[in-house]
Amino acid sequence: MSKPREPWWGYVKNVIRKYPAYKKELRELRSQQITPGYSKTGGRGKTQRKTEAVALREPPPRDQERYEAVDRALRKTRHLPDGELRCRLIEMTYFQKKLNMQGASMVLHVSYTTVKRWHVDFVYTVANYLDLL
């Protein structure tokens, strides 16, 4: 028999999959426009505080929380003794979507059982940062 998963399991996996999109959105919000905006009025009478406006832009709070949970989990995982391999596993299976767990285990030269354990550890770490446990 298969082991039934927790109700939050699929949600956390979807949050991990969307991490590159959250990262891209945050980068776009925080990037500054280099070319000046021209208008017929010449821009007089307005206070221009572009740097402050860029610094204050934030994604929706829930998206920010999801982004930070995955980012913190990646940083924590990277500091483990085999952290670089674990992070490569997450990148290959979730972010690049090139390989499944079996293929990633062959590329990383790690047993399939170890890859599954690393995956479960990472999902639980993200769930912990999302306060789902």
VENNORTA-V134728 format. One record per residue. N is the residue number from 0. D_CENTER is the distance of its C-alpha to the mean C-alpha in Angstrom with 1 decimal. Layout:
BEGIN
N:D_CENTER ; N:D_CENTER
END
This chain:
BEGIN
0:32.5 ; 1:28.7 ; 2:26.9 ; 3:25.7 ; 4:22.2 ; 5:21.3 ; 6:20.8 ; 7:17.2 ; 8:16.2 ; 9:15.5 ; 10:13.6 ; 11:11.1 ; 12:10.9 ; 13:10.4 ; 14:7.5 ; 15:5.9 ; 16:7.5 ; 17:6.5 ; 18:2.8 ; 19:5.4 ; 20:7.6 ; 21:6.3 ; 22:6.2 ; 23:9.5 ; 24:10.9 ; 25:10.6 ; 26:12.2 ; 27:14.8 ; 28:15.7 ; 29:16.3 ; 30:18.2 ; 31:21.9 ; 32:24.4 ; 33:26.9 ; 34:29.7 ; 35:31.7 ; 36:32.3 ; 37:36.0 ; 38:38.1 ; 39:41.7 ; 40:42.1 ; 41:40.9 ; 42:38.4 ; 43:41.1 ; 44:40.9 ; 45:37.1 ; 46:35.4 ; 47:32.7 ; 48:29.9 ; 49:27.2 ; 50:25.4 ; 51:25.3 ; 52:24.1 ; 53:21.1 ; 54:20.3 ; 55:20.6 ; 56:18.4 ; 57:15.4 ; 58:13.4 ; 59:14.7 ; 60:14.5 ; 61:13.0 ; 62:10.0 ; 63:9.8 ; 64:10.2 ; 65:7.4 ; 66:4.9 ; 67:7.2 ; 68:7.6 ; 69:4.7 ; 70:5.4 ; 71:8.9 ; 72:9.0 ; 73:8.2 ; 74:10.8 ; 75:13.1 ; 76:13.1 ; 77:13.8 ; 78:16.9 ; 79:18.4 ; 80:21.4 ; 81:19.9 ; 82:16.3 ; 83:16.1 ; 84:17.2 ; 85:14.7 ; 86:11.7 ; 87:13.6 ; 88:14.0 ; 89:10.4 ; 90:10.1 ; 91:13.4 ; 92:13.1 ; 93:9.8 ; 94:8.7 ; 95:12.3 ; 96:13.9 ; 97:17.0 ; 98:18.1 ; 99:18.5 ; 100:18.9 ; 101:22.5 ; 102:22.0 ; 103:19.3 ; 104:21.8 ; 105:24.4 ; 106:22.4 ; 107:21.4 ; 108:25.0 ; 109:24.0 ; 110:25.6 ; 111:24.0 ; 112:24.5 ; 113:22.6 ; 114:19.6 ; 115:19.8 ; 116:20.1 ; 117:17.0 ; 118:15.0 ; 119:16.6 ; 120:16.0 ; 121:12.2 ; 122:12.2 ; 123:14.7 ; 124:12.9 ; 125:9.9 ; 126:12.9 ; 127:14.7 ; 128:12.3 ; 129:12.5 ; 130:16.2 ; 131:16.9 ; 132:19.1
END
